[in-house]
Amino acid sequence: MTRCCNQNFPSFLILVASALFITFIGSIDSEHNFHPLLAAPRTLPGVRVRILPRGLAYLNHLAANLLADQLPRLILPDVEHILPSNQGIIYISKVHLSRFRRAEHHQLNSTAPNKISWTMQNMDIGLLGDLSGSVNIVVPLNLTGQVEILAQGLTFHLESSIEKGKNGSAKVTSLSCLATIRDVTVTNHNGGLFGLAVSVFKQGVSDNVRHMLQTIICKKVRKYIDEDANEKLAEAQTSSKLADALETNALKMISVGGDEKSRIDISSIFDSSLASKFFIDFRLKEHPICQENTVELASWGEISFMGQGDTPFGPVDASWPGRSPFKTNVVDSVTNKDSMIELVVSDFLPNSLLYHAYVQRFIKVLLTPRTKGVSSFLRTTCEGSFCISDLAPQLAEQYPNSTVELAMSATRAPAVLFSEKNGGTISVSLGGLVVVFAVNGNQRRQVIVVDLDVVADARLSIQGHNVSGSVELRKFDLKRRTGTVDISDAEIDDIALLVSQLSENLLNGLLVNGMPIPLPHVLRIKDSHINVLSRRMHIQVDVDVDERRLSKLASQTFFKTPQFSDVNLSPLRRMVRPVPFLEARQQISQFNFNNWSTDSGRRIFR
């Protein structure tokens, strides 16, 4: 045994890690074989999220920058305005923004029971369009040329409510809207007599256009909120691919082993399409709750194969934490408002994923000499390196100069249980089956079948973008089921003891270095704190968003509607790029609105 503990460990450690990972999500046996402690009705939400005042302030900042980046892409509808007393009709077509200065102040607020208000103050815009129609005020005039409308000091206030829609997505309904414009200037370019008339009656024309714009702005915004925005919310929240939600597979970033030859990516033993075939159900289980600058959402959180659902159990507990008999130092989350966001995540989420992976028999792992990093281990003749015969010498005696294949799968759905013991523990219970084959040329023989039963406790924390912590294997049993190789129970116990020690060392080595958290590329964790509670995990977190990526993502999703063009970045749009998030809410400096040329705007947005 001394020899096997001092030589080429990386291959063996990789093998053990592979067995543990596959037993988590492998599949075989009865469809309803799950841990009895998972049994619970499908009534509670699996995830609760609170956006706290600092988080809402940051969301306000993101929304302000996002609007400043997206509004220049706005495509405005043609305008038809009928003058009173049959004085004529005005058409403005091919309307687009020619000038833009972002609002000086944005404010996003929430109030009970479910109200959201959005205010923008002192925004300047310029509109340019082709003019047609006719008027008969003093004398009949046909309208021609281009009209430019400069609206300065636009202030906008929108009141909305948020609720759970019929399909479980968040539904936003506009309740009221008020738009006011401090000053409007109308200029008719190449308009002939009407252009002269506009100059003569400039104030009257500007007042009419100001009232018209104020009405149109609220009408179009409310239509966008009530129709287009809710359609996008429904698409985004009902169900999303696990791959889309994570944007990256954390396993692809994990490699274990020593030198390059023995190193292996854990993801190489899994089906590369795994994340694309599992969906997260984001449907709301309860109506959103708003308090003063705090918004609370409760979603289902089920992860299932192809979004089919039907997990035979639900969350046991997803309540916000209070005082705990196990943790006397835990502060009630209702009074702790320092974080941007806090979440309660039930252990239902990992268990629903593991259950459906088990039922679908989706992952099958076969370790062979062709598997990178384990070829030297999977031999019955060791030739100076550590191999499987060091653990079971009978293999070398009965099948010399052969290679070995290991097939592993779960015999029941694995269970992950969150508990408060020892300051917060994640317990994993799993059972598996390991089948050993001896291969010599074209002959492949099943030589031994071993049952695997593991119970592990983990204590985890988040450091930056990595999960770190420690693992203790409380149980690691191997029991011989069948086989042609004569291995005694005592020898099996010795193998189990050695493998458990090496496995525990390997897992702790991975966690010491930190395992990357599979987050969307647009999101970064700045600060976090985790409390593992009974059947749920309480997470308090501050986040930072990559605003350039967010803007690109928003252009491809939320703002991918007929109302927004696909125009590329321009000098004008670069002038309204996002500003940094200021905790002190400093005022945004004002651009020189009057010096922006109409000709430059026409070139950019036509």
LOTIZA-620190 format. One line per field, with one value per residue (C-alpha): residue number from 1; x, y, z negated. Coordinates in steps of 0.001 Angstrom, whole numbers. Each point is the difference from the previous one (the first is absolute). Layout:
<atoms>
num NUM;...
X X;...
Y Y;...
Z Z;...
</atoms>
This chain:
<atoms>
num 1;2;3;4;5;6;7;8;9;10;11;12;13;14;15;16;17;18;19;20;21;22;23;24;25;26;27;28;29;30;31;32;33;34;35;36;37;38;39;40;41;42;43;44;45;46;47;48;49;50;51;52;53;54;55;56;57;58;59;60;61;62;63;64;65;66;67;68;69;70;71;72;73;74;75;76;77;78;79;80;81;82;83;84;85;86;87;88;89;90;91;92;93;94;95;96;97;98;99;100;101;102;103;104;105;106;107;108;109;110;111;112;113;114;115;116;117;118;119;120;121;122;123;124;125;126;127;128;129;130;131;132;133;134;135;136;137;138;139;140;141;142;143;144;145;146;147;148;149;150;151;152;153;154;155;156;157;158;159;160;161;162;163;164;165;166;167;168;169;170;171;172;173;174;175;176;177;178;179;180;181;182;183;184;185;186;187;188;189;190;191;192;193;194;195;196;197;198;199;200;201;202;203;204;205;206;207;208;209;210;211;212;213;214;215;216;217;218;219;220;221;222;223;224;225;226;227;228;229;230;231;232;233;234;235;236;237;238;239;240;241;242;243;244;245;246;247;248;249;250;251;252;253;254;255;256;257;258;259;260;261;262;263;264;265;266;267;268;269;270;271;272;273;274;275;276;277;278;279;280;281;282;283;284;285;286;287;288;289;290;291;292;293;294;295;296;297;298;299;300;301;302;303;304;305;306;307;308;309;310;311;312;313;314;315;316;317;318;319;320;321;322;323;324;325;326;327;328;329;330;331;332;333;334;335;336;337;338;339;340;341;342;343;344;345;346;347;348;349;350;351;352;353;354;355;356;357;358;359;360;361;362;363;364;365;366;367;368;369;370;371;372;373;374;375;376;377;378;379;380;381;382;383;384;385;386;387;388;389;390;391;392;393;394;395;396;397;398;399;400;401;402;403;404;405;406;407;408;409;410;411;412;413;414;415;416;417;418;419;420;421;422;423;424;425;426;427;428;429;430;431;432;433;434;435;436;437;438;439;440;441;442;443;444;445;446;447;448;449;450;451;452;453;454;455;456;457;458;459;460;461;462;463;464;465;466;467;468;469;470;471;472;473;474;475;476;477;478;479;480;481;482;483;484;485;486;487;488;489;490;491;492;493;494;495;496;497;498;499;500;501;502;503;504;505;506;507;508;509;510;511;512;513;514;515;516;517;518;519;520;521;522;523;524;525;526;527;528;529;530;531;532;533;534;535;536;537;538;539;540;541;542;543;544;545;546;547;548;549;550;551;552;553;554;555;556;557;558;559;560;561;562;563;564;565;566;567;568;569;570;571;572;573;574;575;576;577;578;579;580;581;582;583;584;585;586;587;588;589;590;591;592;593;594;595;596;597;598;599;600;601;602;603;604;605;606
X 0;2937;961;-3451;-96;3277;-45;-2165;-3074;-1494;-1519;-1554;-1276;-1611;-1651;-1435;-1218;-1685;-1784;-1275;-1216;-1792;-1663;-1496;-1764;179;-3151;-1418;-2807;-3506;-1456;-1320;2978;894;1029;-2996;1135;-659;-3727;-2006;-3024;591;-1407;2873;2464;3524;1650;-752;1759;-9;1340;920;326;3667;-854;-2929;2269;2478;-2818;-1095;3543;103;-3402;1046;3151;-1818;-2670;2644;1675;-3179;-2163;2093;-1044;-3673;-2108;-2904;-3347;-1365;-1970;-3456;-1493;-3381;-327;-3152;-2898;888;3130;1944;2052;3723;2040;3555;1661;3438;339;3271;2114;2468;1254;-36;1171;-662;-2152;1725;-1857;-1535;-1910;-1384;-2202;-2184;-2878;-2508;-1700;1309;724;3059;613;2544;927;2321;648;1392;784;514;-815;-32;-2346;295;-2610;-1533;-2972;-3147;-3692;-1837;-1287;-2488;549;409;504;88;3527;1457;2579;3412;3608;1407;-1081;2368;-1413;2314;-1558;1907;-704;-2037;-1165;-1726;-1736;-1474;-1923;-329;-1060;1694;-1763;179;-1395;-2100;3007;2043;2113;154;-2626;426;-3044;287;-2297;724;2365;891;2388;834;2328;1419;668;-561;1524;-1336;2001;-1155;2896;-694;-3672;-806;-2897;-880;3560;-422;-3332;1595;2568;-2754;-2245;2879;-1292;-3483;1329;2468;-2735;-2175;2904;931;-3496;7;3368;-952;-3054;1860;2858;-2283;-2156;2954;1776;-3132;-554;3579;-280;-3415;716;3590;1725;-2357;515;3764;-455;-2101;2662;2814;-1586;-2179;2881;3632;2634;2477;2728;-1585;-410;3615;1597;2892;525;2032;1215;1827;2170;964;3004;1671;3248;3656;1992;-1519;-210;-2056;-2223;-3625;-2957;-2889;-2371;1615;-1884;-3416;-2264;850;-3674;-1065;-636;-1975;-2493;-868;-2205;-496;-3612;-49;-3777;-1200;-1776;-1284;-870;2959;57;1215;933;1816;2858;-66;-1361;-520;-492;-705;552;-375;3647;-563;2714;-1259;750;-1239;-2083;-2528;-207;-1999;2531;-1815;999;246;1948;-120;740;739;-787;2156;2287;-586;1560;1323;531;3115;1384;-497;1969;-2266;-1759;-3550;345;-2881;2138;3238;-130;3727;134;-1267;-1811;-886;-1248;-1384;727;-1652;1867;-2873;2009;2957;-2263;-2385;2958;1484;-3347;-759;3560;-479;-3422;1059;3127;1633;3602;1942;3656;2457;3621;2357;3733;-969;-1295;2530;1964;-934;1592;2921;-2320;-2388;2480;395;3785;1355;3516;1380;-2983;-3043;-2837;-3222;1830;1615;-3479;-1081;3036;-2386;-718;3636;23;-3150;226;3681;1020;-3584;-1620;-2935;-3217;-2165;-3705;-1723;-3588;-2345;-2362;-2283;-566;2695;-1156;1432;-1176;751;198;1081;2134;3618;-648;-1521;529;-904;-462;87;-1359;610;85;1685;1024;3534;512;3575;809;3253;885;2561;-106;-3550;-1006;-1886;-1035;-1950;2182;-1532;-3043;245;-2689;1034;-1686;1275;-1064;2009;-243;1243;461;240;664;303;3285;-256;-1237;1031;-1621;2404;-418;575;-1467;-240;-978;-2066;-720;1737;-1043;880;-1751;712;-3160;1228;3150;2481;2919;292;292;-857;-2176;3022;1908;-3017;-72;3705;-587;-2964;2063;2832;-2300;-2014;3145;1331;-3408;-373;3481;-757;-3306;1526;2873;-2478;-1905;3140;928;-3621;-2477;-1364;-3643;-1883;-1266;-1146;2900;-1868;5;2777;-231;1525;-844;-1994;-994;-1585;-1980;-923;-3293;-2445;-878;900;2914;-71;2288;738;1892;1230;384;1647;-1259;2025;-2093;1364;-939;-3337;-762;904;-2120;-2930;257;-277;-2915;-2056;491;-186;-3348;-1219;284;3822;2364;3183;2128;3655;1777;527;1820;-3314;-679;3508;-711;-2840;1870;-687;1326;1547;-2230;363;-984;-343;-2429;2062;-1710;829;1721;-2012;1100;-92;-3309;-144;3337;-1004;-574;-3111;2068;2098;-3151;-1506;3069;-39;-3640;-1433
Y 0;2347;-217;1026;2969;1484;-356;1068;1199;2472;-2686;-1804;3224;911;-3404;471;3499;-1301;-2683;2536;2440;-2600;-1547;3421;85;-3434;-2020;-3495;-1813;1057;3298;953;-1068;3161;786;51;3301;1676;-749;3245;1489;2066;3201;2127;2000;-1313;3425;3313;3186;3410;3048;2273;3828;-36;-2554;2079;3063;-1995;-1293;3623;840;-2936;888;3627;-981;-2657;2457;2567;-2642;-1376;3094;1272;-3223;863;-94;2394;-611;2334;2891;993;3069;1490;3688;1207;1624;-1738;2119;-2814;-3109;-426;-3121;-582;-3142;-1630;1446;-683;1423;2562;1190;-1435;969;-2400;985;1762;-2011;-3475;-1453;-3532;-589;-2769;334;-2388;-2110;-438;3447;980;3609;1315;3664;1693;3726;2503;-2052;1702;-1609;1090;-1517;231;-1110;583;2382;-298;871;3302;2746;2819;2477;3370;-1259;-3599;-1427;-3329;-1366;-1020;-302;-1350;957;-11;-5;808;-929;1186;-712;-3192;-1418;-3346;-1853;-3497;-1938;-3765;-3079;-3391;-3320;-3672;-602;-2956;-1975;813;2760;3472;2289;3773;2235;3756;1916;3628;2059;3670;1624;3702;1937;3335;1375;-1085;1583;-905;739;-723;-580;563;494;2855;2240;-2261;232;3771;-352;-2183;2719;2612;-2077;-1807;181;-1220;-2877;-995;-44;-2246;-2375;-50;-1147;-2536;-1452;-250;-2060;-2200;-767;-1342;-1882;-1789;-733;-1512;-2100;-1267;-856;-1670;-1990;-368;27;-2592;-2207;145;-692;-3055;-1306;576;-1267;-2981;-2397;356;-2493;-765;848;3416;760;-843;942;-2220;-3433;234;-3553;1086;2232;-2733;-2202;-2318;-1883;845;80;735;-3680;-980;3106;-360;2309;-1379;1130;-2380;-2949;1654;486;3439;725;-624;3641;591;-2758;1139;3020;2234;961;3649;292;1966;-1963;3103;3573;2387;2053;3600;2008;3309;-461;-3772;-2574;-3676;-2778;-3694;-2429;-3744;-796;-3546;-1403;-2764;-1813;2042;2085;-2805;418;-2554;-350;-2246;2216;3702;2388;-813;3539;3288;2485;2987;-732;1286;-846;-3538;-2387;-1243;3441;2570;2606;-8;3335;20;734;2486;2358;-555;2461;329;-2280;763;-3313;-2885;-3419;-3115;-3086;-3295;-3282;-827;1540;-2411;-2913;628;94;-3200;-1792;722;-847;-3302;-738;817;-2178;2908;-317;-3202;-79;-2569;444;-1771;177;2523;2371;2772;-167;-3523;-2281;-1060;-770;-2216;-2852;-3314;107;3111;179;2298;2352;-58;-2005;-1764;-3233;1727;80;-3450;-2247;-2816;1878;-344;-3664;-940;2556;883;2537;1203;3399;889;1894;1435;687;2025;1073;892;-2530;2662;3689;1833;2312;3338;1201;3408;72;2348;-2524;942;3563;-963;-3222;-1327;-3769;-2189;-3552;-2139;-3603;-1404;-3080;-562;-2705;-1057;-1535;-1665;481;-1986;503;-582;-1757;2094;-1730;1283;-912;1717;2079;2204;2013;3492;1876;3469;2692;3221;3266;3241;3477;2626;3714;2411;1784;2294;-2131;-3302;-2418;-1203;-2115;-3487;-3503;-2854;-3486;-1394;-3215;-1709;-3640;-2437;-3360;-2776;-1057;-2507;-830;-2563;1526;-1366;3062;-342;2426;1022;921;1944;1901;840;1288;2072;1545;940;1319;2072;1617;816;1232;2267;1422;579;1774;2180;803;1193;2101;1528;1342;964;-1241;2673;1003;-352;3574;1909;1903;3239;-455;265;-648;2772;-1176;-2910;-1848;-3468;-1538;-3650;-513;-2867;-1122;3369;2351;3730;2043;3721;1453;3167;-170;1937;-103;254;2744;-342;-3666;809;2564;-2478;-2697;2415;959;-3663;-765;2609;2760;-2282;1363;1978;3159;-208;-10;-2035;3064;-394;2107;3593;3085;1224;-3195;-55;3389;-1548;-3087;-1221;2020;-1612;-972;2694;-868;3721;405;2796;2026;-930;2822;1610;-294;2989;-795;3030;-738;-3370;351;-1162;-1130;-2283;-1513;-545;-1930;-2198;-959;13
Z 0;-650;3631;1243;-2318;1206;3759;2904;-1914;2499;2210;-2919;-1555;3304;79;-3481;802;3129;-1996;-2512;2629;2065;-3029;-656;3319;1535;519;-288;-1814;-1048;1124;-3464;-2083;-1911;-3565;-2388;-1536;3362;-133;-158;1822;3140;-1497;-1289;2141;359;140;-1683;1069;-1657;1793;-2893;96;1072;2647;1252;172;2088;2182;493;1098;2435;1452;488;1866;1985;1127;907;2146;1594;545;2935;1801;-454;3172;-308;1708;2624;-1494;1169;-1641;899;-740;-1761;1915;3286;345;1607;-628;-622;818;-1203;1382;-275;-3490;-1807;-2797;1251;-3384;-3496;-3490;-2841;-2927;-2873;-2631;-127;-2908;-393;-3046;-1361;-2449;-1546;990;3567;1469;2042;1033;2510;399;2487;-251;2472;3099;3385;3349;3620;2595;3763;2540;3433;-31;2129;-150;284;-2268;441;-2795;1725;3532;1333;-142;1091;-2425;1337;-1081;-3225;-3470;-2976;-3509;-2898;-3332;-3057;-3644;500;-3336;-137;-2852;301;-2654;477;-1900;45;-490;892;3476;1095;1217;-3101;1525;-1525;1512;-71;509;518;-2334;830;2090;71;2479;13;2299;-1097;3458;3611;3070;3477;3122;3567;2400;3723;-761;2352;-1108;-2901;-1253;31;-1786;-2670;-607;-311;-2292;-1703;-3587;866;2104;-2752;-2652;2166;647;-3702;-1020;2827;-1042;-3679;954;2488;-2421;-2718;2478;1585;-3300;-1544;3110;-142;-3713;228;3165;1192;-3403;-1456;3034;-588;-3721;816;2373;-2495;-3188;854;633;1016;1037;-2720;2514;712;-3686;-798;3338;-997;-1410;-3169;471;3132;-2160;-2478;631;-2466;-29;-149;3211;3388;1006;-3030;-107;1100;351;-2027;2747;2486;-1502;388;2987;1370;651;-3620;-885;3204;-841;-3503;-640;-3033;-700;-1070;-281;-2997;-2710;-1774;888;-347;-3184;-44;-3050;-217;2505;-477;2464;-855;2561;-585;2886;480;818;1259;2265;2279;3242;2980;-2409;-403;-3777;-2008;-2784;-2536;-2928;-765;-2239;-3704;-1158;1760;-2777;-864;-2955;-3499;-3290;-2;-2960;1813;910;-2727;1923;3091;482;1316;3719;-121;-2078;1904;2919;739;3042;3482;377;-2262;1008;-1596;2099;-922;376;2353;2868;13;-918;2896;2397;-1411;-31;3668;1066;-1815;1508;3563;-207;1721;-1091;527;-869;1216;-982;2379;748;2688;-2669;-380;-3231;-1159;2594;-2223;-2920;1979;493;-1773;414;-1715;1532;-2653;-240;-2257;1543;-923;-820;-2958;-1482;1227;745;985;3231;1053;-943;1948;2849;564;2620;391;-102;-2212;628;-2766;518;-2709;-594;-2835;-1502;-1493;476;-1974;-2794;-1106;-3415;-1512;-3802;-2805;-1868;-681;1121;3350;1941;3444;-223;3086;20;3047;1024;3052;1862;1305;2621;809;3398;1024;3670;1915;3736;1177;-3228;-2600;-3219;-2988;-2975;-2997;-986;-3095;-1784;-1097;-2867;-898;-2465;58;-1927;1516;-1435;2703;353;2928;574;2988;2907;-1578;-2416;-2682;-3105;-1324;391;-2473;1196;-2869;1845;2891;316;2753;56;2458;1820;2594;1891;1223;-1910;-3515;-2238;-3679;-1938;-2060;3173;1256;-3311;328;3534;-1208;-2797;2338;2716;-2514;-1388;3444;1147;-2992;553;3674;-632;-2712;2325;2623;-2535;-1495;3430;617;2579;2383;-359;3305;325;3077;1529;-582;-3797;-2578;-3734;-2099;-3509;-1349;-3131;-269;-2845;443;-1818;-361;3552;1483;533;-767;2247;-330;2915;1671;3762;2789;3578;3192;1560;3516;63;-1619;2690;2735;-1644;-391;3686;943;-2352;-1816;2568;3026;1139;3030;-2102;-80;2943;441;715;-934;-2574;1074;-1334;-1382;-1889;-1436;-1566;-1997;-1148;-3580;-2912;-3094;-2911;-2649;-3552;-773;2946;1564;2701;3585;1834;2802;3628;2295;1680;2293;1670;1458;3703;1805;2975;-2196;-1500;3442;1140;-3081;-264;3509
</atoms>
